[in-house]
Amino acid sequence: MSVESCVTIRSQILQRLATTSGHGIEDTALRLLALRNSGADPHALLGTQHRSGAWSALPDIEPLSAFHTALALLAIRPFQTSSVRQAAERAFEWLSELRGLESHWLWQWKFRLFDKQVRFDPSKSGWPWVPGTVSWVAPTALSLLAFRAWHRASPRTAAAAAMLMDRACPQGGWNAGNSVVFGVNLDPHPDFTAMAVLALGGCGPAYEALLNRSLNYLATRLEGSSSPYSLAWGVMALSANGHRDAGNLRRQLECCAAARSAALTQRVLALAALALEDPPCPFLEDPPYPFQEAP
């Protein structure tokens, strides 16, 4: 498709986003981010923040969620009002206190000595989906992105990056949590891979080989894909890292969005709009804020 066609498709998506509302925090946050330059207002999202500082998948319904809290932080960052900064401060305090269960000494002892069905280093932890569970890839990646996007230094970020490196699949890419279970290598998943690649991009030479394998996996895995959700994440990840196949995936996304836009949910439409920006929005519009590598 031509540049003009891409602009037209994205404009149609933004028009639909502006005239409809979503269901849940992921819809609301991604819609806000996609419409950040089109008169969007963050107050609706701010109004769903829990008194603890966190967000949950649905307003006023627990459990609280690291993934949705981090996504909300990314969505409100362009709106630097006093109320936004206050909300962000509370959200980062909550994220800073939330840890995966494997970070506790008792769980580290359990995983090292008894529970060996999964392969990972329990000393390297990130963020769980919800309190009381172990670290997972998606909430850890989004939390890292939020800390970096807001230029927030934290002792948590280096350990979380090390956790992502430890949980990567041998061939590159990431599954939802672990890479090996019961001695079997798990296949990577494009959505989680793209999130992790965005979180780790530009973070030093220690990550380069893994990122290159993961980017190549994404390009190969998404070739011919008809999933606009996965394609949007993939386009943002490949574009943010200057991968040669980013343009091909972008054209695939344009075709999918044009053919199926009437049936797509708010979160998918918003992700497509972000990925079809020029350049695609990698959630980090400024140069990446680095974090120190874990020893």
Residue pairs with C-beta under 8 A, 6 or more apart in sequence:
1 9
1 251
1 254
1 255
1 258
5 254
5 258
6 250
6 254
6 276
6 278
9 254
9 257
9 258
9 261
9 276
10 272
10 273
10 276
10 277
12 261
13 34
13 257
13 261
13 269
13 272
13 273
13 276
14 34
14 35
14 38
14 273
16 261
16 269
17 31
17 34
17 35
17 266
17 269
17 270
17 273
18 35
18 38
18 39
20 266
21 27
21 28
21 31
21 266
22 28
22 31
22 265
22 266
22 267
23 58
23 266
24 57
24 58
24 59
25 45
25 48
25 55
25 56
25 57
25 58
25 59
25 65
25 68
25 71
25 72
26 57
26 68
26 71
26 267
27 265
27 266
27 267
27 270
28 44
28 45
28 48
28 75
29 45
29 55
29 68
29 71
29 72
29 74
29 75
30 71
30 75
30 266
30 267
30 270
30 271
30 274
31 40
31 266
31 267
31 269
31 270
32 40
32 42
32 44
32 45
32 75
32 76
33 74
33 75
33 78
33 270
33 274
33 281
34 269
34 270
34 271
34 273
34 274
36 78
36 79
42 75
42 76
42 79
42 81
42 84
43 83
45 72
45 75
45 76
46 76
46 83
46 84
46 87
48 55
48 59
48 60
49 55
49 72
49 87
49 90
49 91
50 56
50 62
50 64
52 64
52 90
52 94
53 69
53 87
53 89
53 90
53 91
53 92
53 93
53 94
54 64
54 65
54 66
54 68
54 69
54 91
54 94
54 95
55 64
55 65
55 68
55 69
55 71
55 72
55 91
56 62
56 63
56 64
56 65
56 68
57 65
57 68
63 130
63 131
64 94
64 130
64 131
65 129
65 130
65 139
66 95
66 98
66 127
66 128
66 129
66 130
66 139
66 140
66 142
66 143
67 129
67 138
67 139
67 142
69 91
69 94
69 95
69 143
69 146
70 95
70 127
70 139
70 142
70 143
70 145
70 146
71 142
71 146
72 91
73 88
73 91
73 92
73 146
73 149
73 150
74 142
74 145
74 146
74 149
74 283
76 84
76 87
76 88
77 84
77 88
77 149
77 150
88 150
92 146
92 147
92 150
92 152
92 154
95 127
95 143
95 146
95 147
95 156
96 154
96 156
98 127
98 128
98 131
99 125
99 127
99 128
100 125
100 126
100 127
100 128
100 133
100 134
100 135
100 136
100 163
101 107
101 128
101 132
101 133
101 134
102 108
102 111
102 120
102 122
102 125
102 134
102 135
103 122
103 125
103 135
107 122
107 134
108 122
108 123
111 118
111 120
111 122
112 122
117 181
117 182
118 178
118 180
118 181
119 178
119 179
119 180
119 181
120 166
120 167
120 178
120 179
121 163
121 166
124 159
124 162
124 163
124 165
124 166
124 294
125 134
125 135
125 159
125 160
125 163
126 135
126 136
126 139
126 140
126 143
126 144
126 156
126 159
126 160
126 163
126 164
127 135
127 136
127 139
127 140
127 143
127 160
128 134
128 135
128 136
128 139
129 136
129 138
129 139
134 177
135 160
135 163
135 177
136 176
136 177
137 164
137 167
137 174
137 175
137 176
137 177
137 192
137 195
137 196
138 176
138 191
138 192
138 195
140 160
140 163
140 164
140 196
140 199
141 164
141 192
141 195
141 196
141 198
141 199
142 195
142 199
143 160
144 157
144 160
144 161
144 164
144 199
144 200
144 291
145 195
145 198
145 199
145 283
145 284
146 152
147 153
147 154
147 156
147 157
147 289
147 291
148 157
148 199
148 284
148 288
148 289
148 291
149 283
149 284
149 286
149 289
151 286
151 289
152 289
153 291
154 291
157 291
158 291
158 292
158 293
158 294
159 294
161 199
161 200
161 203
161 207
161 291
161 293
161 294
162 293
162 294
164 174
164 196
164 199
164 200
165 200
165 206
165 207
165 210
167 174
167 175
167 177
167 178
167 179
168 174
168 179
168 196
168 210
168 214
169 175
169 179
169 185
169 186
169 187
169 188
170 179
170 185
171 185
171 188
171 213
171 217
172 188
172 193
172 210
172 212
172 213
172 214
172 215
172 216
172 217
173 188
173 189
173 190
173 192
173 193
173 213
173 214
173 217
173 218
173 221
174 188
174 189
174 192
174 193
174 195
174 196
174 214
175 186
175 187
175 188
175 189
175 192
176 189
176 192
178 186
179 185
179 186
180 186
188 214
188 217
188 221
190 218
190 221
190 222
190 225
190 230
190 233
190 234
191 229
191 230
191 233
193 214
193 217
193 218
193 221
193 237
194 218
194 230
194 233
194 234
194 236
194 237
195 233
195 237
196 214
197 211
197 214
197 215
197 218
197 237
197 240
197 241
198 236
198 237
198 240
198 282
198 283
198 284
200 207
200 210
200 211
201 211
201 237
201 240
201 241
201 282
201 288
202 287
202 288
202 290
203 288
203 290
203 291
203 293
204 290
204 293
206 293
211 241
215 237
215 238
215 241
215 243
218 234
218 237
218 238
218 243
219 234
219 238
219 243
219 244
219 245
219 248
219 249
222 230
222 231
222 234
222 249
222 252
223 245
223 248
223 249
224 252
225 231
225 234
225 252
226 256
227 256
228 253
228 256
228 257
228 260
228 264
228 268
228 271
228 272
229 267
229 268
229 271
231 249
231 252
231 253
231 256
231 272
231 275
232 253
232 268
232 271
232 272
232 274
232 275
233 271
233 275
234 249
235 246
235 249
235 250
235 253
235 275
235 276
235 280
236 274
236 275
236 280
236 281
236 282
236 283
237 282
238 245
238 246
238 249
239 246
239 250
239 275
239 279
239 280
239 282
240 280
240 282
240 284
246 280
250 275
250 276
250 280
253 272
253 275
253 276
254 276
257 264
257 269
257 272
257 276
261 269
264 272
274 280
274 281
275 281
